[in-house]
């Protein structure tokens, strides 16, 4: 079970690395390409959130010795993801019209 979580952690690292790389590229891109990368990055945020949710479910199945260790990691991952999202939407990386909500 913990090797599955280790794999999830590697996936998380790869996803957040790709998000960070995209955030560095976006300001330098032309409009059409920028829109494409912003959309791609938004999808990466969704994928990363789903992965963290899956990790959280797996942590619930662990014994007490490992549960605490991995639960704290998952909390840190979620916090880090929220910081990245905040930076993405407030720093002008994604200067595109957002859909209106009814």
Phi and psi restraints in degrees (value plus and minus 20) as a CYANA .aco file:
   2 UNK   PHI     -88.5   -48.5
   2 UNK   PSI     -46.2    -6.2
   3 UNK   PHI     -89.9   -49.9
   3 UNK   PSI     -51.7   -11.7
   4 UNK   PHI     -83.9   -43.9
   4 UNK   PSI     -64.0   -24.0
   5 UNK   PHI     -85.9   -45.9
   5 UNK   PSI     -55.3   -15.3
   6 UNK   PHI     -82.6   -42.6
   6 UNK   PSI     -60.1   -20.1
   7 UNK   PHI     -84.5   -44.5
   7 UNK   PSI     -60.8   -20.8
   8 UNK   PHI     -81.5   -41.5
   8 UNK   PSI     -59.8   -19.8
   9 UNK   PHI     -82.7   -42.7
   9 UNK   PSI     -59.6   -19.6
  10 UNK   PHI     -84.3   -44.3
  10 UNK   PSI     -62.3   -22.3
  11 UNK   PHI     -81.8   -41.8
  11 UNK   PSI     -62.8   -22.8
  12 UNK   PHI     -79.2   -39.2
  12 UNK   PSI     -66.2   -26.2
  13 UNK   PHI     -80.1   -40.1
  13 UNK   PSI     -62.2   -22.2
  14 UNK   PHI     -86.1   -46.1
  14 UNK   PSI     -62.0   -22.0
  15 UNK   PHI     -85.5   -45.5
  15 UNK   PSI     -66.6   -26.6
  16 UNK   PHI     -88.6   -48.6
  16 UNK   PSI     -50.5   -10.5
  17 UNK   PHI     -84.5   -44.5
  17 UNK   PSI     -64.7   -24.7
  18 UNK   PHI     -84.0   -44.0
  18 UNK   PSI     -60.0   -20.0
  19 UNK   PHI     -80.5   -40.5
  19 UNK   PSI     -67.8   -27.8
  20 UNK   PHI     -82.8   -42.8
  20 UNK   PSI     -61.5   -21.5
  21 UNK   PHI     -81.7   -41.7
  21 UNK   PSI     -64.4   -24.4
  22 UNK   PHI     -81.4   -41.4
  22 UNK   PSI     -61.6   -21.6
  23 UNK   PHI     -82.4   -42.4
  23 UNK   PSI     -51.8   -11.8
  24 UNK   PHI     -94.9   -54.9
  24 UNK   PSI     -49.1    -9.1
  25 UNK   PHI    -102.5   -62.5
  25 UNK   PSI     -54.7   -14.7
  26 UNK   PHI     -72.8   -32.8
  26 UNK   PSI     -67.7   -27.7
  27 UNK   PHI     -81.2   -41.2
  27 UNK   PSI     -42.2    -2.2
  28 UNK   PHI    -112.3   -72.3
  28 UNK   PSI     -25.8    14.2
  29 UNK   PHI    -109.6   -69.6
  29 UNK   PSI     135.8   175.8
  30 UNK   PHI     -98.0   -58.0
  30 UNK   PSI     144.6   184.6
  31 UNK   PHI     -70.1   -30.1
  31 UNK   PSI     -73.5   -33.5
  32 UNK   PHI     -83.4   -43.4
  32 UNK   PSI     -66.0   -26.0
  33 UNK   PHI     -87.3   -47.3
  33 UNK   PSI     -57.9   -17.9
  34 UNK   PHI     -79.7   -39.7
  34 UNK   PSI     -66.4   -26.4
  35 UNK   PHI     -80.2   -40.2
  35 UNK   PSI     -61.2   -21.2
  36 UNK   PHI     -83.1   -43.1
  36 UNK   PSI     -66.1   -26.1
  37 UNK   PHI     -91.2   -51.2
  37 UNK   PSI     -54.9   -14.9
  38 UNK   PHI     -82.4   -42.4
  38 UNK   PSI     -64.2   -24.2
  39 UNK   PHI     -83.1   -43.1
  39 UNK   PSI     -65.3   -25.3
  40 UNK   PHI     -79.1   -39.1
  40 UNK   PSI     -63.0   -23.0
  41 UNK   PHI     -86.1   -46.1
  41 UNK   PSI     -59.7   -19.7
  42 UNK   PHI     -80.7   -40.7
  42 UNK   PSI     -61.0   -21.0
  43 UNK   PHI     -85.8   -45.8
  43 UNK   PSI     -57.0   -17.0
  44 UNK   PHI     -83.9   -43.9
  44 UNK   PSI     -57.7   -17.7
  45 UNK   PHI     -80.4   -40.4
  45 UNK   PSI     -64.3   -24.3
  46 UNK   PHI     -82.5   -42.5
  46 UNK   PSI     -64.7   -24.7
  47 UNK   PHI     -82.6   -42.6
  47 UNK   PSI     -60.5   -20.5
  48 UNK   PHI     -87.0   -47.0
  48 UNK   PSI     -60.8   -20.8
  49 UNK   PHI     -81.3   -41.3
  49 UNK   PSI     -63.9   -23.9
  50 UNK   PHI     -81.2   -41.2
  50 UNK   PSI     -61.3   -21.3
  51 UNK   PHI     -82.5   -42.5
  51 UNK   PSI     -63.4   -23.4
  52 UNK   PHI     -83.1   -43.1
  52 UNK   PSI     -59.6   -19.6
  53 UNK   PHI     -82.6   -42.6
  53 UNK   PSI     -61.0   -21.0
  54 UNK   PHI     -84.8   -44.8
  54 UNK   PSI     -61.0   -21.0
  55 UNK   PHI     -80.2   -40.2
  55 UNK   PSI     -62.6   -22.6
  56 UNK   PHI     -81.0   -41.0
  56 UNK   PSI     -61.2   -21.2
  57 UNK   PHI     -83.9   -43.9
  57 UNK   PSI     -62.2   -22.2
  58 UNK   PHI     -85.0   -45.0
  58 UNK   PSI     -57.6   -17.6
  59 UNK   PHI     -81.5   -41.5
  59 UNK   PSI     -55.8   -15.8
  60 UNK   PHI     -82.3   -42.3
  60 UNK   PSI     -42.4    -2.4
  61 UNK   PHI    -108.1   -68.1
  61 UNK   PSI     -26.6    13.4
  62 UNK   PHI    -100.2   -60.2
  62 UNK   PSI     138.1   178.1
  63 UNK   PHI     -93.1   -53.1
  63 UNK   PSI     146.7   186.7
  64 UNK   PHI     -76.3   -36.3
  64 UNK   PSI     -55.3   -15.3
  65 UNK   PHI     -83.6   -43.6
  65 UNK   PSI     -61.8   -21.8
  66 UNK   PHI    -113.4   -73.4
  66 UNK   PSI     -44.9    -4.9
  67 UNK   PHI     -77.9   -37.9
  67 UNK   PSI     -67.2   -27.2
  68 UNK   PHI     -82.3   -42.3
  68 UNK   PSI     -65.2   -25.2
  69 UNK   PHI     -78.3   -38.3
  69 UNK   PSI     -70.5   -30.5
  70 UNK   PHI     -95.7   -55.7
  70 UNK   PSI     -51.3   -11.3
  71 UNK   PHI     -82.4   -42.4
  71 UNK   PSI     -60.3   -20.3
  72 UNK   PHI     -86.3   -46.3
  72 UNK   PSI     -58.6   -18.6
  73 UNK   PHI     -83.0   -43.0
  73 UNK   PSI     -65.2   -25.2
  74 UNK   PHI     -81.4   -41.4
  74 UNK   PSI     -61.5   -21.5
  75 UNK   PHI     -78.3   -38.3
  75 UNK   PSI     -64.6   -24.6
  76 UNK   PHI     -84.2   -44.2
  76 UNK   PSI     -61.1   -21.1
  77 UNK   PHI     -82.4   -42.4
  77 UNK   PSI     -62.6   -22.6
  78 UNK   PHI     -85.1   -45.1
  78 UNK   PSI     -62.6   -22.6
  79 UNK   PHI     -82.8   -42.8
  79 UNK   PSI     -63.6   -23.6
  80 UNK   PHI     -83.1   -43.1
  80 UNK   PSI     -61.2   -21.2
  81 UNK   PHI     -83.5   -43.5
  81 UNK   PSI     -61.8   -21.8
  82 UNK   PHI     -83.8   -43.8
  82 UNK   PSI     -57.4   -17.4
  83 UNK   PHI     -84.5   -44.5
  83 UNK   PSI     -62.4   -22.4
  84 UNK   PHI     -82.1   -42.1
  84 UNK   PSI     -62.8   -22.8
  85 UNK   PHI     -81.2   -41.2
  85 UNK   PSI     -65.1   -25.1
  86 UNK   PHI     -81.0   -41.0
  86 UNK   PSI     -65.8   -25.8
  87 UNK   PHI     -81.4   -41.4
  87 UNK   PSI     -62.2   -22.2
  88 UNK   PHI     -81.1   -41.1
  88 UNK   PSI     -66.7   -26.7
  89 UNK   PHI    -105.8   -65.8
  89 UNK   PSI     -37.7     2.3
  90 UNK   PHI    -127.7   -87.7
  90 UNK   PSI     -30.9     9.1
  91 UNK   PHI    -116.3   -76.3
  91 UNK   PSI     -12.9    27.1
  92 UNK   PHI      63.2   103.2
  92 UNK   PSI     -14.5    25.5
  93 UNK   PHI     -83.0   -43.0
  93 UNK   PSI     -57.3   -17.3
  94 UNK   PHI    -134.3   -94.3
  94 UNK   PSI      44.4    84.4
  95 UNK   PHI    -101.6   -61.6
  95 UNK   PSI      40.2    80.2
  96 UNK   PHI    -144.3  -104.3
  96 UNK   PSI     131.9   171.9
  97 UNK   PHI     -80.9   -40.9
  97 UNK   PSI     112.8   152.8
  98 UNK   PHI    -113.2   -73.2
  98 UNK   PSI     127.9   167.9
  99 UNK   PHI     -79.6   -39.6
  99 UNK   PSI     120.9   160.9
 100 UNK   PHI     -97.1   -57.1
 100 UNK   PSI     122.5   162.5
 101 UNK   PHI    -125.3   -85.3
 101 UNK   PSI     123.7   163.7
